[in-house]
């Protein structure tokens, strides 16, 4: 792979197959995933659970080996130079990595010593990080007494004790309350801006990806779907979006009912149990909403909330993948112009 000093990560055709066992078939977690991450930016890997985000992170952090393909992190090949990769990165997994019996200070000092930092430097670095992350007052308390948000901030601090160039955050705000999540978002933004750190964020929260990422890669089924800035991805979808919550829907009947509504495109109807959703795009939401409601009423189709908005990342995902941000097996209808295997890059506001 060619080196580029402006790229923190280069991944090429990554494939990961977990072999089957007993009656369970083999799982193809990654299916030729390729992407690059510019240095010094917050890069988001966005996709539903099972899309391949965590598997990608494990390969890039040398915790797992790809079945095939190659990757470089901070200029180092993950297979040929794993020690150099580990020295250049920090990693925060989905679970807590700190010892609940030890204090916050003890956790960070031990993390520093394990990274080869001398005792004096480890002590000073721990004090600085505890102050930066708002944990100085609680530094002598056992971590078992910390709230979920405090523990998560300590996990991030521990990953930064050796001053890495790339920080991997795997679902960093899962399970946090809204206040703790907002505090973590602020800290991630500060790290990227003040420390010139490359941050790779995996998440299934659309709002989190939209708020934090300078650039996004949408993944589905272990493949790249589309890459670009959040704004460029949304601007690529001209017009407005309409979403209707459905009650005990018959997808075929819903599609037939709205087929007569002028100006609707990218119509998708999904049903799961007694609930469902109708999603579509239009150039004139104010006119189309009334026509959609009238069509559903005329067909005797029950519905709940009706919403119209400018394009969101949900709409981007729907357009490029062909189903909403969930189980693709529930999808019915015509989706957007690309499948999960048709990787694209959006760098301007041009129409997709």
ChimeraX attribute file (.defattr): number of C-alpha atoms within 10 A of each C-alpha:
attribute: neighborCount
match mode: 1-to-1
recipient: residues
	/A:1	11
	/A:2	6
	/A:3	13
	/A:4	13
	/A:5	10
	/A:6	12
	/A:7	18
	/A:8	24
	/A:9	24
	/A:10	23
	/A:11	22
	/A:12	16
	/A:13	17
	/A:14	23
	/A:15	22
	/A:16	24
	/A:17	14
	/A:18	13
	/A:19	10
	/A:20	10
	/A:21	8
	/A:22	5
	/A:23	6
	/A:24	8
	/A:25	10
	/A:26	11
	/A:27	11
	/A:28	15
	/A:29	23
	/A:30	27
	/A:31	21
	/A:32	17
	/A:33	24
	/A:34	18
	/A:35	17
	/A:36	17
	/A:37	22
	/A:38	18
	/A:39	20
	/A:40	20
	/A:41	23
	/A:42	26
	/A:43	25
	/A:44	29
	/A:45	26
	/A:46	26
	/A:47	26
	/A:48	19
	/A:49	15
	/A:50	14
	/A:51	21
	/A:52	25
	/A:53	28
	/A:54	20
	/A:55	20
	/A:56	25
	/A:57	21
	/A:58	17
	/A:59	19
	/A:60	27
	/A:61	22
	/A:62	19
	/A:63	13
	/A:64	15
	/A:65	19
	/A:66	22
	/A:67	14
	/A:68	14
	/A:69	16
	/A:70	21
	/A:71	22
	/A:72	24
	/A:73	26
	/A:74	24
	/A:75	21
	/A:76	20
	/A:77	21
	/A:78	25
	/A:79	17
	/A:80	10
	/A:81	14
	/A:82	18
	/A:83	13
	/A:84	15
	/A:85	23
	/A:86	20
	/A:87	16
	/A:88	19
	/A:89	22
	/A:90	24
	/A:91	22
	/A:92	21
	/A:93	18
	/A:94	17
	/A:95	12
	/A:96	15
	/A:97	17
	/A:98	21
	/A:99	13
	/A:100	16
	/A:101	13
	/A:102	16
	/A:103	20
	/A:104	30
	/A:105	26
	/A:106	21
	/A:107	23
	/A:108	28
	/A:109	25
	/A:110	19
	/A:111	21
	/A:112	24
	/A:113	17
	/A:114	12
	/A:115	14
	/A:116	12
	/A:117	17
	/A:118	12
	/A:119	13
	/A:120	11
	/A:121	14
	/A:122	24
	/A:123	18
	/A:124	11
	/A:125	22
	/A:126	27
	/A:127	18
	/A:128	14
	/A:129	21
	/A:130	21
	/A:131	13
	/A:132	15
	/A:133	16
	/A:134	14
	/A:135	20
	/A:136	16
	/A:137	9
	/A:138	16
	/A:139	20
	/A:140	13
	/A:141	16
	/A:142	17
	/A:143	22
	/A:144	15
	/A:145	13
	/A:146	17
	/A:147	11
	/A:148	18
	/A:149	21
	/A:150	20
	/A:151	20
	/A:152	25
	/A:153	23
	/A:154	27
	/A:155	24
	/A:156	26
	/A:157	25
	/A:158	26
	/A:159	22
	/A:160	24
	/A:161	23
	/A:162	21
	/A:163	16
	/A:164	18
	/A:165	20
	/A:166	28
	/A:167	25
	/A:168	23
	/A:169	24
	/A:170	21
	/A:171	19
	/A:172	25
	/A:173	23
	/A:174	15
	/A:175	12
	/A:176	16
	/A:177	11
	/A:178	11
	/A:179	10
	/A:180	18
	/A:181	19
	/A:182	15
	/A:183	15
	/A:184	21
	/A:185	16
	/A:186	13
	/A:187	17
	/A:188	22
	/A:189	18
	/A:190	14
	/A:191	19
	/A:192	17
	/A:193	14
	/A:194	8
	/A:195	12
	/A:196	15
	/A:197	22
	/A:198	26
	/A:199	29
	/A:200	24
	/A:201	25
	/A:202	26
	/A:203	23
	/A:204	19
	/A:205	15
	/A:206	16
	/A:207	12
	/A:208	18
	/A:209	24
	/A:210	18
	/A:211	12
	/A:212	21
	/A:213	23
	/A:214	18
	/A:215	23
	/A:216	27
	/A:217	27
	/A:218	25
	/A:219	26
	/A:220	27
	/A:221	21
	/A:222	24
	/A:223	26
	/A:224	27
	/A:225	23
	/A:226	25
	/A:227	22
	/A:228	21
	/A:229	20
	/A:230	22
	/A:231	19
	/A:232	18
	/A:233	27
	/A:234	21
	/A:235	20
	/A:236	17
	/A:237	20
	/A:238	16
	/A:239	14
	/A:240	19
	/A:241	25
	/A:242	23
	/A:243	20
	/A:244	20
	/A:245	19
	/A:246	24
	/A:247	16
	/A:248	15
	/A:249	22
	/A:250	15
	/A:251	20
	/A:252	11
	/A:253	15
	/A:254	22
	/A:255	18
	/A:256	13
	/A:257	20
	/A:258	20
	/A:259	15
	/A:260	12
	/A:261	17
	/A:262	12
	/A:263	14
	/A:264	20
	/A:265	17
	/A:266	18
	/A:267	24
	/A:268	25
	/A:269	27
	/A:270	24
	/A:271	20
	/A:272	13
	/A:273	9
	/A:274	10
	/A:275	14
	/A:276	21
	/A:277	24
	/A:278	24
	/A:279	25
	/A:280	24
	/A:281	26
	/A:282	21
	/A:283	14
	/A:284	14
	/A:285	20
	/A:286	12
	/A:287	12
	/A:288	20
	/A:289	20
	/A:290	12
	/A:291	16
	/A:292	21
	/A:293	19
	/A:294	15
	/A:295	19
	/A:296	19
	/A:297	13
	/A:298	10
	/A:299	14
	/A:300	12
	/A:301	17
	/A:302	14
	/A:303	19
	/A:304	12
	/A:305	9
	/A:306	16
	/A:307	13
	/A:308	19
	/A:309	13
	/A:310	15
	/A:311	20
	/A:312	20
	/A:313	19
	/A:314	15
	/A:315	28
	/A:316	23
	/A:317	26
	/A:318	23
	/A:319	24
	/A:320	23
	/A:321	24
	/A:322	24
	/A:323	27
	/A:324	24
	/A:325	20
	/A:326	13
	/A:327	13
	/A:328	14
	/A:329	10
	/A:330	14
	/A:331	19
	/A:332	18
	/A:333	16
	/A:334	16
	/A:335	23
	/A:336	19
	/A:337	13
	/A:338	17
	/A:339	18
	/A:340	19
	/A:341	19
	/A:342	13
	/A:343	19
	/A:344	17
	/A:345	17
	/A:346	20
	/A:347	14
	/A:348	14
	/A:349	14
	/A:350	12
	/A:351	12
	/A:352	18
